[in-house]
Amino acid sequence: IDDDEDDRWLFSEALSRTAPFIECITAGDGHEALNLLMDETNRLPDLIFLDLNMPGLDGKKCLTLLKGNPRLKEIPVIIYSTSNFYKDIEESQQLGAVDFIIKPTDYNKLCALFH
């Protein structure tokens, strides 16, 4: 879940290159993601990567809604953000994120995340 189209594309490409057996579905913001996740005709994901800094429904608010929903609360959420502020990392963990990854600035480093 990321509002930056280039970041979504790069993430999907890196995942496809390193783990082609994994299906990656993206959403451009928290509202779109929640609509997809709440649609009972869609299969739930095994894992959610969530950006923090998004307009409208930001990552922390989205995470709060995910963890407060009986259908979605058990899905592990990893924050995937450019932020390296300790406060963001700590708050994300308190809200239920299982990990916090600072977005790599290099495509090869991004690919290395999936190995």
Secondary structure, 3 states (H helix, E strand, C coil): CCCCHHHHHHHHHHHHHHCCCCCCCCCCCHHHHHHHHHCCCCCCCCCEEECCCCCCCCHHHHHHHHHCCCCCCCCCEEEEECCCCHHHHHHHHHHCCCEEEECCCCHHHHHHHCC
